[in-house]
Amino acid sequence: MRRKIIAGNWKMNLDHREGAALASTIVDGLKDKEDLPEVVLIPSFTTLPAVAGELEGSEILTGAQDMWYEKAGAFTGEVSAEMLSSLGCRYVLVGHSERRHVIGEGAGLLADKLRAVLDGGLSPIYCVGELLDQREAGKAESVVEEQLRSVLSGVSRREMSGVVLAYEPVWAIGTGKTATPEDASSMHGHIRDVLSRIFDAGTADETIILYGGSVKPENATDLMSDPDIDGALVGGAALKADSFLGIILYRAT
């Protein structure tokens, strides 16, 4: 049975003091709670050490928002898998829509990054999703399939057990718009179909696929009740303890 994951991507928000305070509040809010999903906090690089310190002794994990694909060298401004591992990181985002469409990262670079994450002993959360004009043109499924094939082609069936996917309709990120549960369910089903053709049916069934795109406590239960949706990659709602805890505790809402 696939485990549920709720991951909070803080993006370029919160300094180390604010991040530590938020992490501490989340830890307190989950004390003595049972039947919890796996919870991951993904702060900025500068905030990561402080957050990791607050999470010590808890079940909450940390992740990084990005990573370079070389182990070391003259790569100003970048961080390596070893650096992240030394801070206790478990996950690394790869291919978030802002890295694709704002920073301009293409499939080749993302494939190199995902490979480096795996080789570094970490788990990538590989993000896929379409722009609004692509959806309106009826190309959403083909866009997502190409994003999967172009980056996962060098990953083995065995290695896929360490890969988490996240479907994020780009038009629903930070806009207040949310794909309907039917839209999300349809795309998650399509992703599993693509995985079955790239790998096999067993891999498709075992791969964890998160939904990301204006997830809130109000829609978390509907989204997470779908059998193909294994959790959420949360943006804005992860910056406030009450809203993020509401998503984590969606079973109780």
Secondary structure, 3 states (H helix, E strand, C coil): CCCCEEEEECCCCCCHHHHHHHHHHHHHHHCCCCCCCEEEEECCCCCHHHHHHHHCCCCCEEEECCCCCCCCCCCCCCCCHHHHHHCCCCEEEECCHHHHHCCCCCHHHHHHHHHHHHHCCCEEEEEECCCHHHHHCCCHHHHHHHHHHHHHCCCCCCHHHHCEEEECCHHHCCCCCCCCHHHHHHHHHHHHHHHHHHCCHHHHHHCEEEECCCCCHHHHHHHHCCCCCCEEEECHHHHCHHHHHHHHCHHHC
